[in-house]
Amino acid sequence: MYEGAVQDLIDELGRLPGVGPKSAQRIAFHLLAADPADVRRLTHALTEVKDKVRFCRVCGNVSEQDECRVCRDPRRDLSVICVVEESKDVVAVEKTREFRGRYHVLGGAISPIEGIGPDDLRVRELLVRLQDGSVTELILATDPNLEGEATATYLARLVGPMGLRITRLASGLPVGGDLEYADEVTLGRAFEGRRQVDV
């Protein structure tokens, strides 16, 4: 539609996840109208993240060092590992301030439709971490969708013979939600995970 550098920018922006053609065009024209100093800062930030950020050699989380902040923290509980799909999930769990163990980032979830199998994830690295017997509980905190459930089931069956306590995050009704709008799976999970009310 456009020519040269403008169309190239729109095409590249459109390759980003969650950015459709209209959004890519809108961002491109925003950048064209932006102050050159703002664009230089964005360019610098993109270059810096590619140059400096790597994945933690222990858990797979993003880090600017060989080990991430969580793996370097001596106060973390070494006996509990929370398995998540992506680094952004680590941030979500950390915001709750409820978990004091360590993490393992898989780098995705099993998805046969997208051609992603267990060998494409950091499953072998997880098994290596579990070999020394220091981990007693594995929390499976994959997304509550088809791919996340398949991944959690696969991992549970794989590590089950190791004798670890394997837990799955509870799921169910969101706070502030209405029963009439809940789908059957969510409502079923809410019933499975119901708790006794202490009076």
C-alpha positions as CSV (number, residue, x, y, z in Angstrom):
1,M,0.0,0.0,0.0
2,Y,2.8,2.4,1.0
3,E,6.2,2.4,-0.6
4,G,9.7,1.9,0.6
5,A,10.7,2.5,4.3
6,V,7.2,3.2,5.5
7,Q,5.8,-0.1,4.2
8,D,8.8,-1.9,5.5
9,L,8.2,-0.5,9.0
10,I,4.5,-1.3,8.9
11,D,5.4,-4.9,7.8
12,E,7.9,-5.3,10.6
13,L,5.6,-3.9,13.2
14,G,2.8,-6.2,12.0
15,R,5.0,-9.2,12.7
16,L,4.9,-8.4,16.5
17,P,2.4,-10.5,18.5
18,G,-0.9,-8.8,19.0
19,V,-0.2,-6.1,16.4
20,G,-2.5,-6.3,13.5
21,P,-2.3,-4.4,10.2
22,K,-4.2,-1.3,11.4
23,S,-2.2,-1.1,14.7
24,A,1.0,-1.5,12.8
25,Q,0.1,1.4,10.5
26,R,-1.0,3.5,13.4
27,I,2.3,2.9,15.3
28,A,4.4,3.5,12.1
29,F,2.7,6.9,11.6
30,H,3.1,7.7,15.3
31,L,6.8,7.1,14.9
32,L,7.0,9.2,11.8
33,A,5.5,12.1,13.6
34,A,7.4,11.6,16.9
35,D,10.3,13.7,18.0
36,P,13.6,12.2,16.7
37,A,14.9,11.9,20.3
38,D,12.0,9.7,21.3
39,V,12.6,7.4,18.3
40,R,16.4,7.2,19.2
41,R,15.5,6.2,22.8
42,L,13.2,3.5,21.4
43,T,15.9,2.3,19.0
44,H,18.5,2.3,21.9
45,A,16.1,0.4,24.2
46,L,15.6,-2.3,21.5
47,T,19.3,-2.6,20.8
48,E,20.1,-2.8,24.5
49,V,17.6,-5.5,25.2
50,K,19.0,-7.6,22.4
51,D,22.6,-7.0,23.5
52,K,22.2,-7.4,27.2
53,V,19.3,-9.6,28.1
54,R,19.7,-13.4,28.0
55,F,18.0,-16.3,29.7
56,C,18.9,-17.5,33.1
57,R,21.1,-20.6,32.9
58,V,19.2,-22.2,35.8
59,C,15.5,-21.4,35.3
60,G,15.2,-19.8,31.9
61,N,13.8,-16.5,33.1
62,V,15.1,-13.3,31.4
63,S,18.1,-11.8,33.0
64,E,21.1,-9.5,32.4
65,Q,23.4,-11.9,34.2
66,D,24.0,-15.7,34.0
67,E,21.4,-16.2,36.7
68,C,18.3,-14.2,37.3
69,R,17.4,-12.2,40.4
70,V,15.3,-15.1,41.8
71,C,17.9,-17.8,41.3
72,R,20.6,-15.6,42.9
73,D,18.4,-14.9,46.0
74,P,19.6,-17.1,48.9
75,R,16.3,-16.6,50.8
76,R,14.3,-18.5,48.2
77,D,13.1,-22.0,49.1
78,L,15.1,-24.5,47.0
79,S,12.7,-27.3,47.7
80,V,9.8,-25.8,45.6
81,I,9.8,-25.1,41.9
82,C,6.9,-23.3,40.2
83,V,6.8,-24.3,36.5
84,V,5.5,-21.5,34.2
85,E,5.2,-21.1,30.4
86,E,6.8,-17.7,29.9
87,S,8.9,-15.1,31.8
88,K,5.9,-12.8,32.0
89,D,4.3,-15.5,34.1
90,V,7.1,-15.2,36.7
91,V,6.3,-11.5,37.0
92,A,2.6,-12.3,37.5
93,V,3.3,-14.8,40.3
94,E,5.9,-12.5,41.9
95,K,3.3,-9.7,42.1
96,T,1.2,-11.8,44.4
97,R,4.0,-12.0,47.0
98,E,2.7,-15.5,47.9
99,F,5.4,-17.7,46.4
100,R,8.9,-17.9,47.9
101,G,10.4,-20.8,45.9
102,R,12.1,-20.9,42.6
103,Y,10.8,-21.0,39.0
104,H,11.3,-23.0,35.9
105,V,10.3,-21.3,32.6
106,L,9.4,-23.8,29.9
107,G,9.4,-21.3,27.0
108,G,5.9,-22.1,25.8
109,A,3.4,-24.9,26.0
110,I,2.7,-28.1,24.2
111,S,0.6,-27.3,21.1
112,P,0.4,-30.0,18.4
113,I,-1.5,-27.6,16.1
114,E,1.5,-25.2,16.2
115,G,4.0,-28.1,16.0
116,I,5.3,-27.5,19.5
117,G,6.1,-30.7,21.4
118,P,7.9,-31.4,24.7
119,D,11.3,-31.4,22.9
120,D,10.7,-27.8,21.9
121,L,10.3,-26.8,25.6
122,R,12.8,-26.7,28.5
123,V,11.6,-30.0,29.8
124,R,15.0,-31.7,29.8
125,E,16.4,-28.8,31.8
126,L,13.6,-29.3,34.4
127,L,14.4,-33.0,34.7
128,V,18.1,-32.2,35.4
129,R,17.0,-29.8,38.1
130,L,14.9,-32.5,39.8
131,Q,17.6,-35.2,39.8
132,D,19.4,-34.3,43.0
133,G,16.4,-34.9,45.2
134,S,16.4,-31.4,46.8
135,V,13.1,-30.4,45.2
136,T,10.1,-31.8,47.1
137,E,7.2,-30.0,45.4
138,L,6.6,-29.1,41.8
139,I,3.8,-26.5,41.2
140,L,2.4,-26.6,37.7
141,A,1.4,-23.0,36.9
142,T,0.7,-23.4,33.2
143,D,-2.1,-21.4,31.6
144,P,-5.6,-22.8,32.2
145,N,-6.3,-23.4,28.5
146,L,-6.0,-26.5,26.3
147,E,-2.3,-26.1,25.7
148,G,-1.5,-25.4,29.3
149,E,-3.6,-28.3,30.6
150,A,-1.8,-30.7,28.1
151,T,1.6,-29.4,29.2
152,A,0.7,-29.8,32.9
153,T,-0.7,-33.3,32.4
154,Y,2.4,-34.3,30.4
155,L,4.8,-33.0,33.1
156,A,2.8,-34.6,35.9
157,R,3.0,-38.0,34.2
158,L,6.7,-37.5,33.4
159,V,7.8,-36.6,36.9
160,G,5.2,-38.5,38.9
161,P,7.5,-41.6,39.4
162,M,10.0,-39.3,41.1
163,G,7.8,-39.2,44.2
164,L,7.5,-35.4,44.3
165,R,4.4,-33.6,45.5
166,I,2.9,-32.3,42.3
167,T,0.3,-29.5,42.6
168,R,-1.6,-27.4,40.1
169,L,-2.8,-23.9,40.6
170,A,-6.4,-23.7,41.5
171,S,-8.7,-22.2,38.9
172,G,-12.3,-21.2,38.9
173,L,-14.5,-18.1,39.2
174,P,-12.9,-14.7,39.1
175,V,-13.6,-12.3,41.9
176,G,-16.4,-10.0,40.8
177,G,-17.7,-12.4,38.2
178,D,-21.2,-13.6,37.7
179,L,-22.1,-17.3,37.7
180,E,-24.4,-16.9,34.7
181,Y,-21.5,-15.8,32.6
182,A,-19.1,-18.5,33.6
183,D,-18.4,-21.3,31.1
184,E,-18.9,-24.9,32.0
185,V,-15.2,-25.7,32.5
186,T,-14.6,-22.7,34.7
187,L,-17.7,-23.4,36.8
188,G,-16.7,-27.1,37.0
189,R,-13.2,-26.2,38.2
190,A,-14.7,-23.9,40.8
191,F,-16.7,-26.8,42.2
192,E,-13.7,-29.1,42.2
193,G,-11.6,-26.5,44.1
194,R,-14.2,-25.5,46.6
195,R,-13.0,-24.9,50.2
196,Q,-14.7,-25.3,53.5
197,V,-16.0,-22.2,55.1
198,D,-14.8,-21.8,58.7
199,V,-17.4,-20.2,61.0
